[in-house]
Amino acid sequence: MTLWGSQVRTLYRAPFESIKFSTDFSLLEFIFRLIFSEVVQTAANSLDKGNLISIRDLRVWFPAKKSFSGKVVSWIRAVDGVSFDIPAGKTIGLVGESGSGKSTIGKAILQLVRPRSGTVNYNGTDLCKLTHSQIKPLRRDLQIIFQDPYNSLNPRLTIFQILSEPLEIHFSKLNHSQRLDRCAELLREVGLQPEHLHRFPHEFSGGQRQRIGIARALAVQPKFIVCDEPVSALDVSVQARIVNLLKDIQQKYHLTYLFIAHDMAVVEHMSDQVIVLNSGKIVEFGDPEQVIHNPQEEYTRTLISSIPTLPV
């Protein structure tokens, strides 16, 4: 079956050659080649731009109300049509008031919360289309540091058990002695001592517990980490040390961060670019200097002006 007789038309230009449609092509073959070329082009564009993660039209909705029959009649649009890129080795800061959808975006990228629609492209792979078993090997590359440094650690496990658990899953060939050495190395990396391995989380301060959370994220040698307000529950004096630790680790291992926070000063110090979020939508995006010191949107100006200041 032919569509255009003897005509030959260039319908799509792939990254390396033109795909031509001729009398030799069936309709099914044409559609297959067209779809395949679009996939290759999308992946190539992402890699050419140096983006580790590309998010397009991401939506995460939660049911707000159900009818008597159980059908959802209204939704909470926590994230509603968000698109942005995260370049490799860089930090994207995500700011907004409570309930604006910041943490939901981070969890949706990691597929801890499944999006309603949209794409999360990681190295040419759309994570949203993967099943639980398919995404499991990628958990090694994609990690998270949680906001609460105490509740994110199992109080019944020792620090060695907490740090060795991801090693048992992703590095199953390591024996007990090798895991012990690796855990001791991780504690030294975050400024703690190997003798702390056999203590429990309640024996540490908040800052020390967050260091353990950072060590757990580093255990599997990730490429991308969601920092979900990692310093908001800490004292101001401790915040600076944790932020500096995160920057040192990023430079050493060439990590990529999505840094979620309320504190504009912390975001400016950490981020290469800043996204301002309001009600699940991006309202402003740009360099930290521009967004924080010369905001263009009224919401951003309101957010910055709401930061409390002490009289001198």
Protein Blocks (a to p, Z undefined) as FASTA:
>chain_A
ZZkljaccdfbdcfkbccdddfkbcfklmmmmmmmmmmmmmmmmmmmnopabdcehiacd
ddfbdcfkopafbdcdfbghiacdddehiacdddddehilpmmmmmmmnomaccfbdcdd
eehiafklpcfklmmmmmmmpccddfblmlmpcfkbcfklmmmmmmmmmmmmbcfklmmm
mmmmmmmmnopafklmmpcfklpcfklmmmmmmmmmmmnopabdcdehkllmpcfklmmm
mmmmmmmmmmmnopacddddfblmlmmmmpmbdcddeehiafbdcdfklmmmmcfbfklm
mmmmmpccddZZ
